């Protein structure tokens, strides 16, 4: 483990800036190519250039087949499902057999290179097999979070135009079984685009009715392919061919299909598994996310497997399946060297078990690092995790669009000093700059828009699905020559980056630009607060005024009014009267997406009395009524 001594970060990053072609050509040697690229970058292809333009490879071969000869009996996937009480281990050789057979099933259904396939599945190993089988035969997969509402699934079917859909009969939550098939049937009904067929994995918890002629039983079809010896070979793909499309919510209501190319992505992930996460082949890496999100694509499926590591597919929650010790149990039982999760999962554990009493039951002596991403990791939560785990807790920052970290603390190059509240420094290939509204660079410790100088490094999106103009308009036009992250923040005198929130989370209070992220940091520092969110709400006098929502830790039995008063005083002390912070509201819970992101935008619309629609990814819609009632109780119209 490269945690001792001086970090090699400065020299590695300098090399990536000085000669990006040489740097990424060297990194590309970690990948098996059917035709090695003769150059790393072509500035004349695509919207801003393309990586490894003449290279050919197959992502599934790199994730599965190439490991079978040397580590065929090694576990590739550990499936751990507290919601069904089951565990499974699948070796690289077994994974190859499943992927070859499902690939043959897809080909029998007429799926060919370049076709799209939607994957609509829960956190089971078959979801990984589904993605890899598509990659194997050159089909472009588009994973839609299992259990997504029918209307949202329909819009993705319309845009992706899949020839086939791979689905499961149900997903399992701690207290209910979610039947997927009725949602899928309704989505196909709503869509003007009709897939030719559905291949359905029946789970015993809820068997689904099949539509004759269209629906095929996964297990039967795979068994038949194996019995007849059908195996789909790996189809060589251009490095610039799309591997997958992943939809992110668009502001217009039309989802944006983020395109991921094959070559650049494989190279970037291979570099990050060693350089950033310090995970070696044969070691266990656990990402507690879902394959429906970009983190699941990169670090449950492709990253660990390309690296020859063991990945964990976890079907459970951080708390409630069955208790706040769930994550510690999985680390102890799988031997995971590192865990990558969202700060909100950690906050949920901290809320239920603030003294980390459940941790004492498990042996985490082999555990090396905890990585956090998905939203801001507040310093208090990071500090709590450092204190209980006694390992580095690494906040790092990236987006669906980038596919891997923009900034992080590169454990594999030697850890840099940690600064709470910062995801540390840009990763190789990222020229991150802070600019004002006019696009002019600003000095250290000055808040501005965070932009990345073009070209974006390998692994980042080359464009949006069949929408080059929308890609330019969404990301490249506001600051010409740069990719606009839509995040705001600053860089300090040591070059450390601080992400203070989305650009629209910077609120204007009587002409002062203030970060809601900075205020949340203060709220989270209160000893009774488990988690919080700050939004800017309309104010006729000041333009906007901040409003803070806090969830208290389990077992706190003081008056919420008293705590709210202390919080208002705390912001006044730490940020000053300029923040005009007067409203703190105690709530039982915050509205979140299923990946744990707090729905601040929807909360703001409710507070401002603007029209809003139910977010597709919301975990529990009832929370929004609770927020509206809390606002009303404080005399805020809503």
Buried (B, 14 or more C-beta within 10 A) or exposed (E): EBBEEEBBBEEBBEBBEEEBEEBBBBBBEBBBBEEBBEEBBBEEEBBBBBBBBBBBBBBBBBBBBBBBEEBBEBBBBBBBBBBBEEEBBBBBBBBBBBBBBBBBBBBBBEBEEEBBBBBBBBBBBBBBBBBBBBBBBBBBBBBBBBBBBBBBBBBBBBBBBBBBBBBBBBBBBEEEBBBBBEBBBBBBEBBEEEBEBBBBBBBEBBEBEBBEEBBBBBEEBBEBBBEEEBBBBBBBBBBBBBBBBBBBBBEEEBBBBBBBBBBBBBBBBBBBBBBBBBBBBEBBBBBBBBBBBBBBBBBBBBBBBBBBBBBBBBBBBBBBBEBBBBBBBBBBBBBBBBBBBBBBBBBBBBBBBBEBEBBEEBEBEEBBBBBBBBBBBBBBBBEBBBEBBEBBBBBBBBBBBBBBBBBBBBBBBBBBEBBBBBBBBBBBBBBBBBBEEEBEEBEEEEBBBBBBEBBBBBBBBBBBBEBEEBBBEBBBEBBEEBBBBBBBBBBEEEBBBBBBBBBEBBBEBEEEEBBBBBBBBBBBBBEBBBBBBBBBBBBEEBBBBBBBBBBBBEEBEEEBEEBBEBBBEBBBEBBEEEBBBEBBBBBEBBBBBBBBBBBBBBBBBBBBEEEBEEBBBBBEEEBBEBBBEBBEEEEBEB
